[in-house]
Amino acid sequence: MPDLLGATNPVPGYDKAVTNRNLPVSPDNTPVQNVPDPSRVTKTDQRTDQQDHDLQGDGQIRYDSNYQTFLQRLRDTPGMAESLSRLFSGREGTVVLSGMSEGIAQEMSQILEMLRMDKDQLLDFLTGQFRAGTRFGGALFALLRNAYARASSDGVRADILQFLRSYADFGSTAHIEGNILRNLSDMADAIPASWAEKLRELTAQLENGMAAGDRKGNVELLQRGIFPYMASYVERTHDLGLPRTLLTMLALNLARYENGSEEKLLEAFHQLSGYGTLKGQLGGIDDESLLRLLRSSQLNQGGTAIRFSDHLAAAAARALRGEGGAEVQQAFQNLVGAMLVNESVYMPVNHYLIPLEWDGRMLFSELWVDPDAEEGQSRGGGRGNTMKFLFKMDVQSLGLFDIVLTARDGEVDIQIACPEKVVPFSRQIETAVSQILARNDLRPSRVAVRRLERPVTLTEVFPKIFEGKNSVNVKV
């Protein structure tokens, strides 16, 4: 039996690790890579940083750098506005792409109904996205944020973070329950029928408990019934493939489901209110008031924007499960890819989507916002911070617009790149935009309209994206 750990003394002449260390390597041996010879310039050895190019085919994933993978996907992924414009047309809410299934078409028709908005509804839709993008908003979380910044004890910080985790799981109850049911359904499909029958019975019992809101009973059923049953199958059959993966995912979702219970949430809150620095500010909040406050913040978080994203996610889920034609699946795959790229940890700016039907025309716009863009200059002289916006609008029958807006202390600089057919109206656009800014008590420092030569890239407008190269970006 080989000595894998090397715990015993090696026999002289038989230690393979030592023997291999003494093997001579020639720099001229091109099959051997990464052999530098500082004394001379050797010929290329066909090395590549994209080590998995032959395996993946598209070369998108790199083993050497998560950050470079993000930049490549940012460059190659079509925008959400472009993907949405492929899915819709403005003629009576007709879906453009052929091959849509009935379920996808139904979801898309509900989305089309939501796109018919006036200016007040559009404002509500946009502010709903702002609220939905900030889970920890309001006076309570502002207080906790300040307490975390001032805390001198690691224990206080840890308890604040534990309360935030419990609140996040509490607010994600419906999502976690859906994940658990999907785990169990996939498990029942992956195991033999003799095991799957009882698992489906337990899943039906759990689903009834979720409908009744019996969280405590559901946790007990998962911990004492479903999880041991699935673990027993994996242990007895030694099935280390999909069933074990699903079992691991179930364990994670079960931990979040238990952590998001009202009991855990109140326990974490009482722990916070026991600290002297927070007792005076949190001690007057009873359990019922806290739960009412947290529930109301969840209900008022997104409104129309949340319903829009739910319908869009449902349509994308159907398409990615194989419903519809190849063109529909590709459009939704691009859409989901764009969502994931814009939610990456390497994306330092906020991203929003503005789809609507305006004056009979479909308009799909993406908005990126950097609330603290200094453009390479240090803030000084008492001036406020710089905010930078990038609009990408795809207007039906007109084409793509790129709008870069920079604002500081009431001064606004706007650069508009428009399609060829709009260029003759440049002067009217500049005048109209200047008047709009003046009506809103803003001073236009520059308003320029030019022909769109090529779409502007995010990294050109927001160079701080490249700051991600300074973080830990290797793959394990």
N, C-alpha and C positions, 0 to 999 in steps of 0.2 A: 504494500500500500504506500503511495507516495506521501512524503512528509510535507503537507501543504503549508504548515505554519513555520516550518524550519525551527522548531523548538529544541531539537537535539543538536549536538555538535556535528558539523559536517565531516564526512570522510574526505581526506585529502585527495584531490584529483577528481572527485565526483560531485562537487558542488557546481551545479549548472549555472547558477547566477554568477559565480566568480569566473567560470570558464567563458561565458558569453561576454563578460566585460572586457576580456582580453582579445576578442576577435578583431582583427584589423579590418577597417572599413575604408574603402577607396573613394575619394570624392568623385572619381570618374565613373563610379558604378551608379548609373542613373536610376535603376529600380529602387535604390536605397535613398529615401528622401530625408530632407532636413539634416544634411551633414555639411556644416560650414567648414571651409578651409580658409582662414584669414590670410594665409600667405600668398594666395593666388586667386584670380577670378576664374571660377569654373563655369562650364556651360550650364544652361538651364536643365533642370531635371524634371520638368513637366509637373512641378508642384502647383497646387491651387489652394487658395483659402476656402473656396466653396467645396468642401470635402465630400458633400453628398450630392453633387450635381448629377452624377450618373444614376444615383438611386432615386432621386425625386423627379428628375426629368425637367423641372422648371427652375431648379436652382434657387428656390425661394428661402429655404431654411439653411442656415449656416451653423455649423457646430462651434465655430470660434467666437461668435458674438451675437447675443440677443439683439443688441442695439442695431447692428448692421442688418439683421433680418427685418427689424421694424422699418428701417429706412427703405429697404427694397420693396417691402409691401406697401409702404406709403407712396412710393413712386409708381408702382405697377397696378395698384388696386383702383378700379374706376370709382368715381365719386358717387355718393348716394343719389344726388340730383340726376346724374346721368342714368343710373339704373332705374330710378322711378319714372323718368321720362320715357323709358322703353316700355314700361308696363301700362301707361295710361295714354289716352288722348282726350281732348276736350270736346269731342263730338258726342253729346248726349251721354257722357259718362261711359263711353265704350271702352272696353279693354282691348288694347292693341294686339298683344301677342296671342297667336293661336295656340291651341293645345292646353289651355287652362282647364283644370278639372272643375266640377261643380262647386266643390268646397272652397277652392281658391277664388273662383269668380264671385262667390257669395261674400267672402271676406273683403275682396277688392271693391265690390259695389258699396259696402258699408263705409269703406274708407273714402270713396268718391263722394258720398253724401256728406261726410264731415269736411271735405275740402271746400265746400261752398260757404265761405265766411265773409262777413262784412268786416269793417276795420276794427270794431269793438271785439268781435269774436276772434279776429286774428291776434289782437293784443292779448286776449285771455289765453289763447293757444300758446303764444310765445312765452308769456310769464309762467304758464303751467310747466313748460320745459325747464325754465329757470328753477322753479321750486322743486321739480322732480329730480333735478341734477344735484340738489343740496339736501341730503337726507337729514343732516343734523342742523336744522335751522330753527330759529326762534329764541326766545329769551332764556329758556332753561339751558339750551346747549351753548349759548353765548356765555352764560355764567360758568358752565363746566369748562369751556375752552379757556377762559381767563384763569380759573382755578388751576387747571393743568399747567398753564404757563408759569404761574407763581409758586406752584408746589415745590417745597424743598425736600419732600420725602418721596422715595420710590414707591412706597406703599400707597400713597394717595393717588399717584399717577396710575398705578396698576388697577386700583379699584374704580377709577373713572373710566378706564378703558374697558373693564369688565362690564360696567353698566352700559356702555355704548354697544358692546357686543350683544348683550342681552336685548337691548332695544332694537338692534338691527335684525336679530333673529325673530323678535316679537313682531316686527313690521313685515317680515318676509314669510309669515306663517303659510299663506296660500301657496307661495312659490315652493316652500320646503315640502308641504304636503303633496303637491304635484310631483315633485322629484321622487318622493318616497313611493308613490303609487306607480310611477314609471319604472323605478328600479325593480319593484316586485313583479310588474307585468313582464318586463324583459327577462327576469329570472325564471318565471313560469314558462316562458317560451324557450328557454335555453336548457332546461333540465328534462329528464324523462317524464312521461305522463304519469307514472306511478307516484312520483314526488310532486309533480305540478298540481295534481288535483287538490291535495290538502292545502298547498300554498295559495291557490286561488280562493279557497274557502276562507282562509285567514285574511286574505286581501279584501274580500267582500265585507268581512266583519269590520276591518279597519276603516274601509271607506264609509260604512254606516256611522262609525264613531266620529269620523271627521265631519260628516254632514250634521251630526248632532252637536258638534263643538265640545266633545268630551276629550280634551287634550290629555288629561291625566290618565284616563283609561286607555287612550291610544298609545301613550308612552309605555304603559305597563304591558299592553299586548305586544308591542314591538320588542320590548326587552325580554319578556318571559315566554313569548310564543313564537313570533315570526323569526327573530334573529337567531335563537338557538336552533330552530328547525333548518334554516338555510345553512348555518354553520355545521350542523350535523351532516347535511348532504355533502358539503365540500370535504369534510373530514373522512367520511366513509368511502366516498368514491374517488378521492384524490383528484377531483376535477379542479385544476389550478388555472383554468382559462377564464372565460367570461363570467361564470358563476362567482368565482372568488373576487373578480374585479367589482361585480355588482354588490357583493357582500361588503366590500370595503367602502363603496359609495354609500350604501345604506347606513353603515356605522357613522359616517360623517354627517349625513342628513339627520340621523336619529339624535346625535349629540347636539346639533343646532336646534332641532325641534324641542328637545328637553330644555335647552338653555333659554329658549324664547318663551317659556311659559310665564304666566303672570306671577307665579310664586318666585321664580328665579329673578324676574325683573324687579319685583318689590324688595327681595332680599338684597340685591345689589344696590338699590337706592337707599335702603336703610343703612347699609354699610357706609355709604357716602355721608349721609346726614349725621353720622356719629363723629365725624371729624370736627374739631373746633372751628377750623377756618370755613366750613360749609354749614355748620349746624344752624347758625343764625339765618342763613339764606334759604336753606332747604327744610329746616325743621318744621315750618308751618304748613307744609304740603302733606295732606293725608293721602292714603292709598287710593281712594276713589277719585280724588281730584287729579292725582298723577296719571292714572289710567285714562281718565277722560281727556286730559290734555294730550297725551301721547296718541290716543285714537283719533282725536280731531285733527292733529297734525298729519296723520297718515291719510285721512279722508280728503283733506284739502290740499294734498300735495301736488297733484297733477291735473285733475279734471279731464278736459277734452284731450290734452296731450297724452295722458296715460291711456285713454280709450283708443286713440289713434295708434299708439305703439303696440297695444295688445292685439288689435286687428292685423297690423302689419306683421307682428311676430307669428300670429296664428297662420297667416297665409304663407310666410316663409317656411314655417315648420312643415306644412303640408307639401310644399314644393320640394324641400330637401329630403322628405321621406319618399319621394319618387312620383308624386302626383304631378300631372301636367306633362307637357312636352319638354324636350331638351333645351329649347330657347328660354322657356319660363324658368326652368331650374337654374340655368346659367345666370339669368338676371337676378334671381333671388340669392344665388351664391355670391355674386358680386356685391349685392346689397348688404348681406350679413358680414362679408369681409370688410367692407368699408366701415360698418358699425364697430367691429372689433378693433380695427386700426385706430379709429378716433377715440376709443376708450382705453388705449394702451397706457401703461404706466410711463412710457417715454413721451407721451403727448402732453406738453405743458400748457396747452391752451384749451379753452372750453369749446365744445362743438354743439350746434343746434341745427335742426331741420325745419324749413318753412315751406311746406307744400300747400298750395291753395289754387282755387279756380277764381280768377279775378277778371271781371268784364268779359266772361265767355272764353277766357284763355287760361290754359293750365300753366302754372308757374311753380317750378321746383327750385328751391333755393337752399343752400347750405351756408351757415354762418359760423365762423371761428372768431373767438374773442380772447384777447390777451389783456387782462385788466391791469397789468403792470409791465408794460413794454417801454423800456428806456432808450431803445435804439442805440445802444452802445455808449450812452452818455450818462454820467453820474447825476443823480438828482441833487439839485442845489438851488441857491437863490430863493428858497421858499416856494418854489413852483411845485405844483401837484404832479402826481404820477401820470404817465402817458398810457392811454388806452388805444389799442389797435384792433380793427375789425377787418375781416375779409369776407365779402359776400360773393358767392358764386351762384348766379341765377340762370336757369335755363327756361326761357320764355317761349311758349309755343308760337311757331311761325316767325319768330324773330331770331332766336339763337341764344348763345351763351354770353353772359355779361360777367366781368370780373370787376369788383368794386373794392378798393382798399381805402379805409377810413382811419385816420389818426386824429385823436382828440387829446387836448391838454389845456386845462384852465379855461374852458369855453371856446378855445380856438380849434377849428376843425379843418383838416386837409383831406380832400377827397379826390381820388384818381379813379376814373371810370374807363374801362376798356370795353368797347361795344362791338357788335357785329357790323359788317360792311354796310348793310342796308340802313343802319341807324346813324352812321357818320354824318350825313347831310343835316341832321337835326342836333348836332353837337352844341351849337350856340344856345338853342332853346333849352336843352337839358341843363347846361351850366347855369343859365339864368334861373330856371325853375328850382334847381337844387339850392342855389344861394338864397332864394326867397324862403324856401322851407326852413333852412338853418336860421335865418333871421327871425322868422316867426316863433321859433323855439328858443330865442335868446342865446343863440350861438353865433360866433364870429367866423365866417369862412375865410381862412387864410389863403386857400387855393382850392379851386374847383376846376379840374381838367378832364376833358373827354377826348379819347383817342380811339383809333381803330384797334381791335384786338388782333395782334400779330400771332400770339400763342397764349394758351391759358397759363396764368401765373401759378407757380407751385407754392405749397405751404412753407417750404423751407426758405423761399425768397422773401416772403412777408414776415415770417416768424423765425429768424435765425437762432433763437434760443432753443429750438428743437435739437440743434447740434450739441447742446450742453449735455445730452444724454450719454455722449461718448466718455464723459468723465465718471460715470457711475459703474457699478459692478455689472458687466454685460457679457460674462462668459456663460457657456452652457455646461451643464454637468452631465 
